[in-house]
Amino acid sequence: MNIAALVSGGVDSSVVVHLLKEQGITPDIFYIRIGMEEEDGFIDCPAEEDIEITQWLARHYGCRFEEVNLHREYWDSVVTYTIDAVRRGLTPNPDIMCNKLIKFGAFNERRGHDYDRIATGHYATTATLDGTTFLATAVDPVKDQTDFLSQLSYPQIAKLMFPIGHLMKSEVRAIATEARLPSATRKDSQGICFLGKINYNDFLRRYLGEREGKIVELETGRVLGTHHGFWFHTIGQRKGLGLSGGPWFVVKKDCAENVLYVSQGYDPAAQYGTEIRLADYHYLSADIWGDIEGRPVKFKIRHTPEFADGTLAVDTDGTVTIHSATPIQGIAAGQYATIYDTDAHLVVAAGTIC
């Protein structure tokens, strides 16, 4: 079997190469370069140590190594998507879009199409049901990354291999230590390399500017202060508001008027909701449910080890709504909902919160 391994230099993808070699498979190793656009080119993510480790793995295991530059594709898709979503008052998720459009999109178009399977260090698994491949959760609930993969298409899912999905993170570290891999003690990266060394607010300021607006207490309508643009703030945000007498949480944004609405307290009721409307409910692999009215499900609306319980409902206009069994904090338009079966094993469907 012809295998491409996406390797970042971190411990997870390094162990992927080790495990494949133990199975008698010699993958071709690929390192994807992405970064931010500058006037005189692109700002690289801090990549030199990553590439050194990846090249070491290739030499050590006798694998072919290739670096794939996807700067332009990353800018045209992920960065542009992020700027547009923030401009419209939505909460984007560049990690999810990077997986869909870059790691398993642009890479496949550039090089991955030459391979039978693509192996990655994601904490996820696959399962086969009636001949159809489904994305499924990892053994390690804390590290499970199926929510970051929930916008993948069926052809993408069917081609993927997750060699560490059946392992706990501690086991991955132990394998790396025993194999004396140079990444064995490296810290985990925090999400994708979206901005490199650029501060996120500086990035937004560069492309969206600043515009002063009011900060208003939701319950009373009292003006508490000002901000420099709603795009610098997200639903559920507590820090960075510059208000006294807190804590204060952002609970609503009026984008047309550039107004932030906040509520006070450590657990304000205005932070919570039980209805989550989805703009583009769709099945990742196949519809295994048919009629979904009243269908019990597990779901997530952010990256967390815990699953929430809910039921699905279909509105008269065809919009699908998740009715959560318990109030959910920080429901933000533009974020993604990942919907699982009641065993919290198969990823069945997904949608964008509207």
C-alpha positions in Angstrom: 0.0 0.0 0.0 1.3 3.5 -0.9 1.1 5.7 2.2 1.8 9.4 2.7 2.4 10.5 6.2 1.8 14.1 7.2 4.5 14.9 9.8 4.8 18.1 11.7 7.8 17.3 13.9 5.7 16.8 17.0 5.6 13.6 19.1 2.2 12.4 17.7 3.1 12.4 14.0 6.6 11.1 14.8 5.1 8.1 16.5 2.9 7.6 13.4 6.0 7.0 11.3 7.5 4.7 13.9 4.3 2.6 14.1 3.9 2.4 10.3 7.5 1.1 10.1 6.7 -1.5 12.8 3.9 -2.7 10.5 6.3 -3.1 7.6 5.1 0.1 5.9 7.6 2.7 4.7 5.6 5.9 4.2 6.7 8.9 2.2 6.9 11.8 4.7 5.5 15.2 3.9 5.9 18.5 5.8 3.4 21.2 5.0 4.5 24.8 5.1 1.9 27.4 5.8 2.1 31.0 7.0 0.8 34.5 6.8 1.1 36.8 3.9 3.3 39.9 4.2 4.0 42.8 1.8 7.3 41.2 0.8 6.1 37.6 0.8 5.0 35.3 3.7 5.7 35.0 7.4 6.6 31.5 8.1 5.4 29.6 11.2 8.4 28.8 13.4 9.3 25.7 11.4 13.1 25.1 11.4 13.1 22.7 14.4 10.0 21.0 13.1 11.7 20.4 9.7 14.9 19.2 11.3 13.1 16.6 13.3 11.0 15.5 10.3 14.1 15.1 8.2 15.7 13.1 11.0 12.7 10.8 11.0 13.0 10.3 7.2 16.7 9.5 7.5 16.3 7.2 10.5 13.4 5.2 9.0 14.6 5.3 5.4 11.6 7.3 4.2 11.5 9.8 1.3 11.0 13.4 2.6 9.3 16.2 0.8 8.3 19.7 1.9 5.1 21.1 0.4 4.6 24.8 0.3 0.9 25.7 0.7 1.3 29.3 1.7 -0.8 30.7 -1.1 -3.6 28.1 -0.7 -3.6 28.7 3.0 -4.0 32.4 2.6 -6.7 32.1 -0.2 -8.8 29.7 1.9 -8.2 29.6 5.7 -7.0 33.2 6.3 -9.5 34.7 3.9 -12.3 32.7 5.5 -11.2 33.9 9.0 -11.1 37.6 8.1 -14.5 37.3 6.4 -16.1 35.5 9.3 -14.9 38.0 11.9 -16.0 40.9 9.7 -19.5 39.5 9.7 -19.5 39.1 13.5 -19.1 35.3 13.4 -16.7 33.2 15.4 -14.5 31.3 13.0 -12.6 28.1 13.5 -9.4 28.2 11.4 -8.3 24.7 12.8 -11.3 23.0 11.3 -10.9 24.8 8.0 -7.2 24.1 7.8 -8.0 20.4 8.1 -10.7 20.5 5.4 -9.1 22.9 2.9 -5.3 22.5 3.4 -4.2 19.2 5.1 -6.7 17.0 3.4 -7.8 19.4 0.6 -4.9 21.3 -1.1 -2.4 18.7 -0.1 -4.4 16.0 -1.7 -4.7 18.0 -4.9 -1.0 18.7 -4.9 0.5 15.4 -3.8 -1.9 13.2 -1.8 -3.8 12.0 -4.9 -0.8 9.8 -5.8 -1.3 7.8 -2.6 -3.7 5.1 -1.4 -3.9 6.4 2.1 -2.9 9.5 4.1 -1.7 8.9 7.7 -1.8 11.6 10.3 -1.1 12.1 14.0 -4.7 13.1 14.8 -6.4 11.5 17.8 -9.3 9.9 16.0 -10.3 6.5 14.6 -12.4 5.2 11.7 -15.2 2.5 11.8 -16.8 0.6 9.0 -20.6 0.2 9.0 -22.3 -1.6 6.1 -19.2 -1.0 3.9 -19.1 2.7 4.7 -16.2 4.3 6.5 -17.1 6.6 9.4 -15.0 9.0 11.4 -15.0 7.8 15.0 -13.7 9.0 18.4 -10.2 8.2 19.8 -9.6 6.1 22.8 -8.2 9.1 24.7 -11.2 11.4 25.4 -9.1 14.3 26.4 -7.0 14.3 23.2 -9.9 13.3 20.8 -9.8 15.6 17.8 -12.9 14.4 15.9 -14.5 17.8 16.3 -11.6 19.4 14.4 -12.2 16.9 11.6 -16.0 17.2 11.4 -16.1 19.2 8.2 -14.2 16.6 6.2 -16.0 15.0 3.2 -16.5 11.3 2.8 -13.7 10.9 0.2 -11.3 12.6 2.6 -12.4 10.4 5.6 -12.2 7.2 3.6 -8.6 7.9 2.6 -7.3 8.7 6.1 -5.3 6.5 8.6 -5.1 7.4 12.3 -2.3 5.1 13.7 -2.4 6.6 17.2 -6.1 6.9 17.6 -6.2 3.7 19.7 -3.6 5.0 22.1 -3.7 7.2 25.2 -1.4 10.3 25.0 0.8 8.8 27.7 1.3 5.7 25.6 2.3 7.8 22.6 4.9 9.5 24.8 6.1 6.2 26.1 6.6 4.8 22.6 8.5 7.9 21.5 10.7 7.7 24.6 11.4 4.0 24.1 12.2 4.6 20.4 14.4 7.6 21.4 12.6 9.9 19.0 13.8 13.6 19.2 10.3 14.8 19.7 9.6 12.6 22.7 9.6 15.4 25.2 8.4 18.3 23.0 5.4 20.2 24.2 2.2 19.8 22.3 1.4 22.6 19.8 -1.6 24.7 20.5 -3.9 24.3 17.5 -2.6 25.1 14.0 0.1 27.6 13.2 -2.3 30.3 12.1 -0.5 33.5 12.7 3.1 32.5 13.6 4.4 35.1 16.0 1.8 37.7 15.2 -0.6 38.7 17.9 -4.2 37.8 16.9 -5.6 41.3 17.7 -2.8 42.9 15.7 -3.8 40.7 12.8 -7.4 41.8 13.1 -6.4 45.4 13.4 -4.3 45.2 10.3 -7.1 43.9 8.1 -10.2 45.3 9.8 -9.0 48.4 11.5 -10.5 49.9 14.7 -13.9 51.5 15.3 -15.1 52.7 18.7 -18.3 51.3 20.0 -20.3 51.0 23.2 -20.2 48.2 25.8 -23.7 47.8 27.2 -25.1 45.8 30.1 -27.6 43.4 28.6 -30.1 43.4 31.5 -30.2 47.2 32.1 -29.1 48.9 28.9 -26.5 50.8 30.9 -23.4 51.9 29.0 -20.4 50.6 30.8 -17.5 51.7 28.5 -16.2 51.5 25.0 -14.4 49.0 22.8 -12.3 49.3 19.6 -14.4 47.1 17.3 -16.8 44.1 17.9 -14.4 42.0 15.8 -11.9 42.0 18.6 -14.3 40.1 20.9 -16.0 36.8 21.0 -19.1 35.4 22.7 -18.2 34.1 26.1 -15.1 36.3 26.4 -14.3 37.5 29.9 -10.8 39.0 29.7 -9.7 42.1 27.9 -12.9 44.2 28.3 -11.3 46.7 30.6 -14.4 47.0 32.9 -14.3 47.2 36.7 -16.7 45.4 39.0 -16.5 42.2 37.1 -16.3 39.6 36.0 -18.1 40.6 32.8 -18.9 38.3 29.9 -19.7 39.1 26.3 -23.1 37.6 25.6 -24.2 39.3 22.5 -22.9 41.5 19.6 -24.8 44.0 17.5 -22.6 44.1 14.5 -24.6 46.7 12.6 -24.4 49.2 15.5 -20.9 47.9 16.7 -22.3 47.3 20.2 -21.1 44.7 22.7 -23.6 43.4 25.3 -22.2 42.0 28.5 -23.5 40.3 31.6 -22.0 40.4 35.1 -21.1 37.5 37.4 -19.2 34.3 37.4 -22.1 32.4 35.9 -24.6 34.8 34.3 -27.7 33.1 32.9 -27.4 35.2 29.7 -24.3 33.1 28.8 -26.4 30.0 28.4 -28.9 28.6 25.9 -30.5 25.3 25.1 -31.3 25.7 21.4 -28.6 25.5 18.7 -29.7 26.2 15.2 -27.6 24.8 12.4 -27.2 26.5 9.0 -25.9 23.5 7.0 -26.7 20.2 8.7 -25.1 17.4 6.8 -23.9 13.8 7.1 -20.2 13.2 7.0 -20.4 9.7 5.5 -24.0 8.5 5.3 -27.4 9.1 6.8 -27.8 6.2 9.3 -30.9 7.8 11.0 -33.5 8.8 8.4 -36.1 10.7 10.3 -34.2 12.8 12.9 -37.2 14.5 14.6 -36.7 13.8 18.3 -33.5 11.8 17.6 -31.3 11.6 20.8 -27.6 12.5 20.1 -24.4 13.4 21.8 -22.8 16.7 20.5 -20.0 19.2 21.0 -19.9 22.9 20.0 -16.3 23.4 21.0 -13.2 21.4 21.7 -13.7 19.7 25.0 -13.5 16.1 26.4 -17.1 16.2 27.5 -20.1 15.4 25.2 -23.5 17.1 25.7 -26.8 15.3 25.4 -29.5 16.6 23.1 -32.2 15.8 20.6 -32.6 16.9 17.0 -35.6 18.8 15.6 -36.4 20.0 12.0 -38.0 23.4 11.6 -40.6 24.1 9.0 -37.9 25.7 6.8 -35.8 22.6 7.0 -33.3 24.1 9.5 -32.1 21.5 12.0 -31.9 22.5 15.7 -30.2 20.8 18.5 -32.2 20.9 21.8 -29.7 20.5 24.5 -30.7 18.6 27.7 -28.7 21.1 29.8 -27.9 24.8 29.2 -24.8 25.3 27.0 -22.4 28.2 27.6 -21.2 30.5 24.8 -23.3 29.5 21.8 -21.6 31.5 19.0 -22.7 31.9 15.4 -20.1 30.7 13.0 -18.8 27.9 15.2 -19.4 24.3 14.3 -21.5 21.7 16.0 -20.3 18.0 15.8 -23.0 15.4 16.2 -22.3 11.9 17.4 -24.4 8.7 18.0 -25.6 8.1 21.5 -22.5 6.0 22.2 -20.3 9.0 21.5 -18.4 6.9 19.0 -19.4 7.6 15.4 -19.3 11.1 14.0 -22.6 11.2 12.1 -23.3 14.8 11.2 -22.2 18.3 11.6 -23.4 21.9 11.0 -22.6 25.6 11.4 -24.2 27.4 14.3 -26.4 30.3 13.0 
